[in-house]
C-alpha cells in the first residue's frame, strides 16, 4: 500500500466520509433484529457481555451498533492501515477501539479490552480476524471473557441478497434494500478452566456453536461451511 493511500485512509476527513457512507448505505437495509432482549437485560442488570461475530459478517452490524453507544463498548482492532479506517468508523459509532492483533500489539490491546469490559460491561470481538483462517475461533475471545467475568453472546448476519468478496473470510455486503437479519444467540456462560485441555474445550464449544452460521462464498447459491 502506498504512503499516499495509507495517509488518506488514516485521515479524519476520509474516515468521516466512510462513516457517513456506511450509515446511509445500511439505512437501505430492511433490518430485522432477533433475540436481543435476553442479553440486554443481563447487561442492564449488572452483567458483562462480550458480543462475538465472524469477520465476514460484521459490516451489516455497524449502523445498528450505534444504538449501544451509551455503553461506550470496547472493540479490539488491528494496527494495520485497514484497522485505522475501521477504528475511525468505530469511534464515530460510539465504540472505543483498542489497537492490536495476534500479529502486533495483541497483548496490550487485549488487556485494554478486558479493563474496558470490566468498567462498562460491554465489548465485542471478531473471532477469526483480522487474517483468519476462516471459521477458526482464536483464544482471545475466551481469554477476554474469562478475565472480565463476562458471558459470550454470539451474533450472526444473513441477507437475502449480497455481494460476496473473494477474500480469506468470504466477506459479504448486503445489496441495497436487502432483507437483513441480525440474530443473537443464547448467552454462553464459561466455567474457568483448570487445564489447557479444558480451555480448548471452551474454545471448541464456541466454534462448534457458531460454525453453522458461517457462509461459504457463492453469489448464486450460498452454502454453509460444514
N, C-alpha and C positions, 0 to 999 in steps of 0.2 A: 504494500500500500504506500502510495507517495506521501511525502511530507505535507503537501498542499491538501490532499484528501483527508489525512489524519487531522490537520488543523481545522478543516471545515467541519468534520464530524464532531470535534471537541468544542466547537464554538457555541456560545449560548444562543445566538440567533437561529442557527441551524437546528439545534435540539428543540427550541421553542416551536419552530416550523413543523418538525416531525411530530411533536406532541399534539399540536392543533390538528394536523392532518389525520393522525390516528383517531383522535376523538371524533372528528367529523365523519370519517370513513366508517368507524364502528357504530356510529349513530344510525346507520342504514340497516344494521342487523336487526332481524326480528328475534330478539333475545328472550329466552326462557331460562329462569334460574330455578334449580331444584335442590331441595334438602339443605337449605341454608340455615334454617331456624335452629336446628339441634346444636350445631357448634357455636352459633352466635349467642345463644342463651348460655352456653357453657362459658364463653368468653366474658359475657357481661356479668356473670356471677363469680368472677374472680379467677377462672381457669386460664391457662395459657394454651394457645393454639398455633401449630405450625402447619400452614397450608402447603401441600405438595402437588406438583404437576410435572408432566413430561415436557421436555424442551420444545417439542413440535407443536404444543398446544397453547403456549402462554399468550400469544398475540391477542387472541379474542377476548381475554380477560382484562386487558389493560384499562379500557374505558370504564368497565363496571367496577373495577377495584378502586377507583377513586372514591367510591362510597365508603371505603374503610379508612379514609384519611384521618378521621377523628382519633383513630388508634395509633397514628404515626407508625405503621408497621415497618419492620426491617426486612431487607432482602439482600442476599449475597450476589454480587455481580462481578464478573472478571475485570481485570485491569487492561484488557485489550481495547483497541480503538472501537470495536463494536460495543464493548462494555461501556465505554464513555457515553455513547449515544443512548444505550438502554438506561444507564444511570441517570442521564439528564432527563429522559422522559419519565422515569420512575419518580424522581424527586418532584417533578411538576404535578404528579398524580397524588402527592402526599405521602409517598413512601420514602424510607431512609436507606439508601444504598450503603452496603459495606463492601468495599472493593477488594476482591481477591478470589482465587480459584485454586483447584488442586495443583495447577502448574506454577502459580505465583501468588504469594501473599495469602494463601488459603487459611493458615492457622490464625493469623491476626484477624482476618475477616470473619472467621467462624466465631472467635471469641467476642467480636463486636456484636454479631447477631445474637449470640447467647445472652449477652448483657442487655441488649435492647429488648429481647423477648421477655426476660425477667421483669424489665421495667414496664413495658407497655402491654404485654400479654399476647401480641400478635406478630407473626412473621410469616414469610413464605420462602419456599426453597424449590429450585428446579433440580429434579432428582438426577438426571443424566447429563446435565450441562457442565461446562459450555461446549465440550467436544465429544461427548459420548463415551462409550458406544451406546447406541440407541437401545432403550429398554433396560439398561443396567442401572439399578439403584446403587448409588455410591454411599459410602459410610457416613458422609457428612450430615445427612438429614437425621439419621439415628442418633449420632453424637450430639447434635444440637438439641433435639427433643429431650434426650435423657438429661443433659446438663442443665436445661432450663425447666425441667419437670413439666414438660408440655405434652399434650396429645398431638397426634398426627391426623390431619384430615386431608385425604386425597381429593383432588377435583379433576374433572375431565371436560374437554370441549369437543363438541361434534357439530357438524354443519351439513346441511343437505346439498350445498354446492360450494366448492372451494377450489383454489389453485394449490397444486402440490409442487414443492420445490425438489430438485434433485440434489439434496443436501444430506449430510450424515444422519440427520434426525428426521428426514422426510417431513420437514416443516410445511404447514399449510396455513393459508389465509382464506377465510370465507369470502365468497364473492359478494358484491353489493346486494343488499336486500335478501341475503340468505337467511334461512331459519337456523339459528344457532342456539345450542343448548349448553349451558354451564351447569354441570351436575356435581354436587358434593357427595362424597361417600360417607359412610358411617365413621364416627370417631374411633381412632385406634389408640388404645392405652398401652404403653410399653412398660414391661417389667424390667428392672435393672438387671442386666446380665452379669453373671459371675465368671464366665469364661469366654474365650474367643468364639467357641462353637455356639454358645448361646447368643452372642452378638450377631453372628452370621445368620442364625435362625430368625432374629428380628428383621435383619436386612432382607432376607428371602421372603419373609411374610409380607412386607410392604411391596416387594417386587411382584410376587405372585398375585397379590390383590389388585395391582394396577395394570399388569401386563395385558389384560384382556381389552383395555380401553386404548391401547396404543395401536395406531393405524399405519399400515404399510402404504406407501405412496402408489396410487394408481388412479389417475384422474377420472377414468371411465368406470372403474369398478373397484373402489376402495375395499380393502380387506384387512382384518385384524391380524396382528402378529400372533403366531401360535407359540 
